[in-house]
Amino acid sequence: MPNPGPTASKLIEAAERLRDEVNQLDFNDPVTHVYNPLDYAWHAHRAYLERFGDSKKRVVFLGMNPGPWGMSQVGIPFGEIEAARDWLGIEADIGKPDPEHPKRPIEGFDCKRSEVSGRRLWGLFKERFGTPERFFADHLVLNYCPLVFMEESGRNRTPDKLPAAEQAPLNEACDRHLKVVLEALNPEWAIGVGKYAESCLGEVAPDGIHVGTILHPSPASPAANRGWAEAVIHQLSNLGIWPSTEGTEGILNQ
């Protein structure tokens, strides 16, 4: 395998540091299980950065943390299985977290569940740009926090719901990583997928990078369920990032 290019190498090294730093952190009840896909799904995540992260970007999209049927399974941000395998062309051996929650098994690319957020996000990009090469020429999708938090019931617990004493060291590690990423990619725009990610960008984005937000594609959001793709195209066109008329037909929102 050829060595990654200089920009991808910076992203890979930064992800390795983040992986190792957050592995040293402790989280208490009601969190009983913590998954770090930068560990057990590292090969897929590295392949994503190597293939699509080796250039400066005009726009970086930032999510909050992995979802249970997306990046948790395959190590790719918003990594809905079909999109990751069939559109991005990435497939790799995926290991297992230790301990694994019995109600949240990691099945990798064999997972039959589809993450709605990832299906909406990557579905929009596929509809609008056609090929990954066209999309990634100017864009990249990343997450702020690499960890997944679960309670004993299997319920997901998002990073913003952690106690302040646990959030602080986690955010420090994630902020360090995000600063390196933004420096390496030098985007014109950094766009939070949802308000939480936008606030994280607002804390660390250097002068010269414009920070904005788009509606989160989660099915838990009533607004997202009323036409997420059209709403996001409108938001990005209002910011001057995308033209408003290209590629809006046939976009699926379910």
C-alpha positions as CSV (number, residue, x, y, z in Angstrom):
1,M,0.0,0.0,0.0
2,P,1.4,3.4,-1.0
3,N,2.1,5.9,1.8
4,P,-0.6,8.5,2.3
5,G,0.0,12.0,1.0
6,P,1.1,14.9,3.3
7,T,-2.4,16.2,4.2
8,A,-3.8,12.7,4.8
9,S,-0.8,11.9,6.9
10,K,-1.5,14.8,9.2
11,L,-5.2,13.7,9.6
12,I,-4.2,10.1,10.3
13,E,-1.6,11.1,12.9
14,A,-4.1,13.5,14.5
15,A,-6.7,10.7,14.6
16,E,-4.2,8.3,16.2
17,R,-3.4,10.8,18.9
18,L,-7.1,11.5,19.5
19,R,-7.8,7.8,19.7
20,D,-5.0,7.2,22.3
21,E,-5.9,10.3,24.4
22,V,-9.6,9.5,24.7
23,N,-8.8,5.9,25.5
24,Q,-7.2,7.1,28.8
25,L,-10.4,8.8,30.0
26,D,-12.9,7.4,32.5
27,F,-16.7,7.6,32.3
28,N,-19.1,6.7,35.1
29,D,-22.7,5.7,35.6
30,P,-25.1,6.0,33.9
31,V,-22.6,5.2,31.1
32,T,-21.7,1.6,31.2
33,H,-20.1,1.0,27.8
34,V,-17.9,3.2,25.7
35,Y,-17.0,2.4,22.1
36,N,-14.1,3.9,20.2
37,P,-14.4,3.0,16.5
38,L,-10.9,4.6,16.0
39,D,-9.7,1.4,17.7
40,Y,-11.8,-1.5,16.3
41,A,-12.7,0.1,13.0
42,W,-9.3,1.8,12.4
43,H,-8.6,0.2,9.1
44,A,-11.8,1.6,7.5
45,H,-11.3,5.1,9.1
46,R,-7.7,5.3,7.9
47,A,-8.8,4.2,4.4
48,Y,-11.4,7.0,4.4
49,L,-8.8,9.6,5.4
50,E,-6.2,8.3,2.9
51,R,-8.6,8.2,0.0
52,F,-10.6,11.4,0.6
53,G,-8.6,13.6,3.0
54,D,-5.4,14.3,1.1
55,S,-6.1,17.8,-0.1
56,K,-7.2,21.2,1.1
57,K,-11.0,21.5,1.4
58,R,-13.3,24.4,0.8
59,V,-15.9,23.0,3.2
60,V,-15.6,20.7,6.3
61,F,-18.7,19.3,7.7
62,L,-18.5,18.3,11.4
63,G,-20.8,15.9,13.2
64,M,-21.1,15.4,17.0
65,N,-20.1,11.7,17.5
66,P,-20.8,8.3,16.0
67,G,-24.3,6.9,15.7
68,P,-25.0,3.3,16.6
69,W,-25.6,2.0,13.0
70,G,-23.1,4.3,11.2
71,M,-19.6,5.2,12.3
72,S,-20.0,2.8,15.3
73,Q,-20.2,0.0,12.8
74,V,-17.7,0.9,10.1
75,G,-15.5,3.8,11.4
76,I,-16.6,6.3,8.8
77,P,-18.4,9.6,9.8
78,F,-22.1,9.2,9.3
79,G,-21.1,5.9,7.9
80,E,-24.4,4.4,6.7
81,I,-23.4,0.9,5.5
82,E,-24.6,1.0,2.0
83,A,-23.2,4.5,1.4
84,A,-19.8,3.6,2.9
85,R,-19.5,0.4,0.9
86,D,-21.2,1.2,-2.4
87,W,-20.6,4.9,-2.9
88,L,-17.4,5.6,-1.0
89,G,-16.1,2.2,-2.0
90,I,-14.7,1.4,1.4
91,E,-14.9,-2.0,3.0
92,A,-12.5,-3.4,5.7
93,D,-12.3,-5.9,8.5
94,I,-14.0,-4.5,11.6
95,G,-13.1,-5.7,15.1
96,K,-15.1,-5.7,18.3
97,P,-15.1,-3.2,21.2
98,D,-14.2,-4.7,24.6
99,P,-16.5,-4.9,26.4
100,E,-19.3,-5.1,23.8
101,H,-22.8,-4.1,24.9
102,P,-25.1,-7.1,24.3
103,K,-27.8,-4.8,22.9
104,R,-25.4,-2.9,20.6
105,P,-23.4,-5.5,18.8
106,I,-20.8,-4.4,16.3
107,E,-21.3,-6.3,13.0
108,G,-19.3,-4.0,10.7
109,F,-20.2,-4.1,7.0
110,D,-22.5,-7.0,7.7
111,C,-24.8,-4.8,9.8
112,K,-28.3,-4.9,8.4
113,R,-29.5,-1.7,10.1
114,S,-29.4,1.6,8.2
115,E,-28.6,4.8,10.0
116,V,-31.1,7.4,8.9
117,S,-28.8,10.4,9.5
118,G,-26.0,8.9,7.4
119,R,-28.5,7.8,4.6
120,R,-29.8,11.4,4.4
121,L,-26.4,13.0,4.5
122,W,-24.5,10.8,2.0
123,G,-27.7,10.5,-0.1
124,L,-27.8,14.3,-0.6
125,F,-24.1,14.4,-1.5
126,K,-24.5,11.5,-3.9
127,E,-27.5,13.1,-5.5
128,R,-25.9,16.5,-5.9
129,F,-22.3,15.5,-6.9
130,G,-22.7,12.1,-8.5
131,T,-19.3,10.7,-7.6
132,P,-17.3,10.7,-4.4
133,E,-14.4,12.3,-6.3
134,R,-16.5,15.4,-7.2
135,F,-17.8,15.8,-3.6
136,F,-14.5,15.2,-1.9
137,A,-12.6,17.6,-4.2
138,D,-13.9,20.4,-2.0
139,H,-15.6,18.8,1.0
140,L,-14.8,16.4,3.9
141,V,-17.0,15.0,6.6
142,L,-15.6,14.4,10.1
143,N,-16.8,14.0,13.7
144,Y,-15.9,16.1,16.7
145,C,-15.9,13.3,19.3
146,P,-15.0,9.7,18.3
147,L,-16.6,7.9,21.2
148,V,-20.0,6.3,21.6
149,F,-21.6,6.3,25.1
150,M,-24.2,3.7,26.1
151,E,-26.2,3.2,29.3
152,E,-27.0,-0.3,30.7
153,S,-30.3,-0.3,28.8
154,G,-28.5,0.2,25.6
155,R,-29.7,3.8,25.3
156,N,-27.4,6.2,23.6
157,R,-26.0,9.0,25.7
158,T,-24.6,12.0,23.7
159,P,-21.4,13.8,24.8
160,D,-23.2,16.9,25.7
161,K,-25.2,15.0,28.4
162,L,-22.0,13.9,30.2
163,P,-21.2,15.5,33.6
164,A,-19.0,18.5,33.3
165,A,-16.1,16.8,35.0
166,E,-16.1,14.1,32.3
167,Q,-16.9,16.5,29.4
168,A,-13.9,18.8,30.2
169,P,-11.0,16.4,29.4
170,L,-12.9,14.9,26.5
171,N,-13.5,18.3,25.0
172,E,-9.9,19.3,25.5
173,A,-8.7,16.2,23.5
174,C,-11.3,16.8,20.8
175,D,-10.5,20.5,20.5
176,R,-6.8,19.7,20.0
177,H,-7.7,17.3,17.3
178,L,-10.1,19.7,15.6
179,K,-7.5,22.5,15.6
180,V,-5.0,20.2,13.8
181,V,-7.6,19.1,11.3
182,L,-8.6,22.7,10.5
183,E,-5.0,23.8,10.1
184,A,-4.3,20.8,7.8
185,L,-7.4,21.3,5.6
186,N,-7.5,25.1,5.7
187,P,-11.2,25.3,4.7
188,E,-13.1,28.4,3.8
189,W,-16.1,27.1,5.7
190,A,-16.5,24.8,8.7
191,I,-20.1,23.7,9.0
192,G,-21.6,22.0,12.1
193,V,-24.1,19.3,11.4
194,G,-26.3,20.5,14.1
195,K,-25.9,23.3,16.7
196,Y,-23.6,21.3,19.1
197,A,-21.0,20.8,16.4
198,E,-21.3,24.4,15.4
199,S,-20.6,25.5,18.9
200,C,-17.5,23.2,19.0
201,L,-16.2,24.8,15.8
202,G,-16.9,28.3,17.2
203,E,-14.5,27.5,20.1
204,V,-11.5,26.6,18.0
205,A,-11.9,27.8,14.4
206,P,-9.1,30.3,13.6
207,D,-9.8,33.7,12.1
208,G,-10.4,33.3,8.4
209,I,-12.5,30.2,8.6
210,H,-16.3,30.9,8.4
211,V,-18.4,28.9,10.8
212,G,-22.0,27.9,10.0
213,T,-24.5,25.2,10.6
214,I,-27.0,22.9,8.8
215,L,-30.0,21.1,10.2
216,H,-29.0,17.8,11.7
217,P,-30.5,14.8,9.7
218,S,-31.5,12.8,12.7
219,P,-35.0,11.3,12.5
220,A,-35.5,12.6,16.1
221,S,-35.8,16.1,14.6
222,P,-39.3,16.9,13.3
223,A,-37.8,19.6,11.1
224,A,-35.5,17.0,9.5
225,N,-38.4,14.7,8.8
226,R,-40.2,17.5,6.8
227,G,-37.7,17.6,4.0
228,W,-34.2,17.6,5.3
229,A,-32.3,17.7,2.0
230,E,-34.2,20.7,0.7
231,A,-33.8,22.6,4.0
232,V,-30.0,22.0,3.9
233,I,-29.7,23.0,0.3
234,H,-31.5,26.2,1.2
235,Q,-29.2,26.8,4.2
236,L,-26.0,26.2,2.2
237,S,-27.2,28.4,-0.6
238,N,-28.0,31.2,1.8
239,L,-24.5,31.0,3.1
240,G,-23.1,31.2,-0.4
241,I,-21.5,27.7,-0.2
242,W,-23.7,25.9,-2.8
243,P,-25.7,27.2,-5.7
244,S,-29.4,26.8,-5.0
245,T,-30.7,25.2,-8.2
246,E,-28.3,22.3,-8.9
247,G,-29.1,18.7,-8.1
248,T,-32.3,19.1,-6.1
249,E,-34.5,16.7,-7.9
250,G,-35.1,13.1,-6.8
251,I,-33.5,13.6,-3.3
252,L,-34.8,11.1,-0.8
253,N,-35.7,12.3,2.7
254,Q,-36.8,9.1,4.3
